């Protein structure tokens, strides 16, 4: 589905469809009233109004079940404030609150992200300095941060020379989507910590245990390791 199809279907569902439904029901009701005994001379008008409204409502219903609309609805179900800061409304688009956008910006929702065809994804990795393991969590330093990370997410062991975080970076394929509130996420989706198979488990120092923070609290480019799916 391209940008033009997305916008057309979205505007139909959020603007045209409500108008058609309300207008159709009003016209149908008026037509039904004209079939009453008081308006014998206007029964043809009543029948005509009912037929027109029924055809309009049927056409709207058929449109909702076309392959394009069903594809839009399926994809729309995976859109979150992490990638869209404006939501569709009757009169256009309404901005999401900064609080909600901020909360979603750190969420690892890769299962949603990979369903959105307007985004491409590229694998990314960042080497970390592993300093210990305790109580189900790995402790390491990432980037230039002097505060250690307490990581309890997925871990993969491989024959590599150094441990690293791995994930995906998502970018918009078509910049026109920015016109309707879509953005390129600032953070990488964190998928796993890759640990060398020959790494010898060691207990982190008390200083590390006492000062470690979660990954998203250190101002890194990574989301939380916990998934929402």
N, C-alpha and C positions, 0 to 999 in steps of 0.2 A: 504494500500500500504506500503510495507516494503522498507528499504533503497536500496537494490539492484535494485528493480523495478524502484524506483525514479531516481537513477543514470543512469540506462540504457535508460529510456525514455528521460531524460534530455539531455544526450549526443547525442541521436539520433536526437532530435529536433534541437539542437544547432550546431551539427557538421555533422552528417551523412546526415540529410535531405538537408541542403544547397548544399552539394557535389552531392547528387543524383539529385536534381533539375537542377543545373547548367550543370552537365555532361549529364543528360538526354536531356536537350534542345539542347546542342551542338551536341550530337550524332543524335538526331532527325533532326536537321537542315542539317547536313552533309548528312544524308540518303536521305532527300528530294532533295538535290542538285544532288545526284547521279541518280535521276530519270529523270533528264533532257536529252534532245536529244544528248548532247555531250558524255554522259556516258552510251550508250545503253548496252554495255557489262558488266556494273557494276550495273545494275538495281537490280539484286538479292541482291547484297551487300546493296544497298540503302534500299530495302524493309526490309531486315533483321535488319539493324540498327534501322529503324523506329519502328519495332515491339519490339525489345529489349528495346529501350528507353521508349516506351509506357507502356510496362509491368512493368519496373522499377518505372516509375512515378505513375502508378496505384497502385502498391504495397505500395509505400510511402503514397499515399493518403488514402488507406485502413487502414494502420497502425495508421494514425492520428485520425481515427474514432473508434478505438478499445476502449472497456470500460476502460482499464487501462490508456490509453493515455488521454481520456476525464476526468478521475478522476484526473490525474496529472494536467491537464490544469486548472481544477476547483480549486484544492487546491493551485496551484501556484499563482492564482489570489489573494490569501489572504496573500501571503508572503510579508513582508515589511522589510526595514532595521532595524527594531526593533529586529528582530529575525535572520536576515541573513545579514552578513557583506561582503559577496562576491556574485556577481551575475554571472550566467552562461554566457559564451561567446563561440565563435567558437573554440578557442584554450584551453579552460579550464574554469577558474573562475577569474573574475576581482574584486579586492577589491572596496568596496564602499568608498566614501570620508568620512573622519572622521567627517566632518561638518554634512553630511546627517545622518550618524549613530547616532551622538549626538542628533540631532533634533528629530529623531524618538524614541530614547530611553525613552523619557518622555511622549510619546503619549499613550493615553488610547484607544486601538483599540481591545477591547475584542471581538467584533463581528468577527474580522478577526482571532484572536488567537484561538478561540474555534473551528474553522474549520480545524485547522492544526493537523492531526492525529499523527504526530511525537512528539507532546507535550502532557503532562498530566497537569492537573491543580488541585490545592489544595486551598480551601478557607482559607483566612487569615483575621485577624482583628488586630487592634491596638487601644487601649483606648486613648481617647483625653480628654483634659480639656476644656470644653465649657465655653466661657466667654461672649458671647453676639450674638445678631442678629440685622442687620441693612441693609436696602436697598437691600434686597434679598440675602444677604450673611450671613453665619454663621462664627463666629470668635472663634478660639480655639487654644490651644497649643498641639503639638504632640511630643512625645518622650522627649528628653532632650533639645529641642530647646527653646531658650528664646525669640524668635521672634514669634508673633502670625500668624496664618494662616487666610487668607481671602478666604473662600470657597463658591463657588456659584453653585456647582454641584448637582446631585441628592441627595435627603434626604428621609430617611425612618424613620417613627416614630413607636417605639415599646415599649412594657412594659419591659424595661431593667433598670438595676440599674445605668449604666454609659454610656455615649456616646462613640462611637467608629467608626473608619473607617473600611469598609469592602471591600474585593476584592478578587482577585485570584493571586496565584503565579504559573507561568508556567515553567516547566522543560522538557528537552529533554528526550524522552523515550529511544533513541538509540544514544549513544555517537558517533557513526560513522558519524552521520550527521555533526559533527564538521569538518570533512574532506572537506566538500563542503560549508563551510561558515556559517552554522547555529550555534546559540549560545543560552544559557539560559538567558533570559532577567534579568537585574539587579533589575528592579523595579516591584512592584506589580501593577496589573491593578486595579485602583481605581473605585469601582462601586457605592458606596454611603456612606454618613454619616448617621449613625444610631443615632437618638436622642430619649431619653426617653419621653414617652407620658406625663409624669408629669413635664417635665422641664418648668419652668416659663421663658417666653421670657423677656430678659433684654437688654438694650442698652449697647454696649461695651464702655469702657472709651475712651477719646480722644487719650490717649497714644496708645491704641490698634489700633484704627482706623488709626492713622498716621503711625504706624510702621508695620502694617500687610503686609504680602507678600503672593503670590500664593504658593500653596502646593509644586510645583516642584522646587521652587527657594530656598527651605530651606535645601536641601541636604538630604531629607528623602528617604525612600525606595518606595515611592508611585509615580505613574504617575500623570499627570494632570487629573482633574475630568471631563474635557470636552472630549466628544467622537469624533471620526472622522467618524462615521457611521451614 
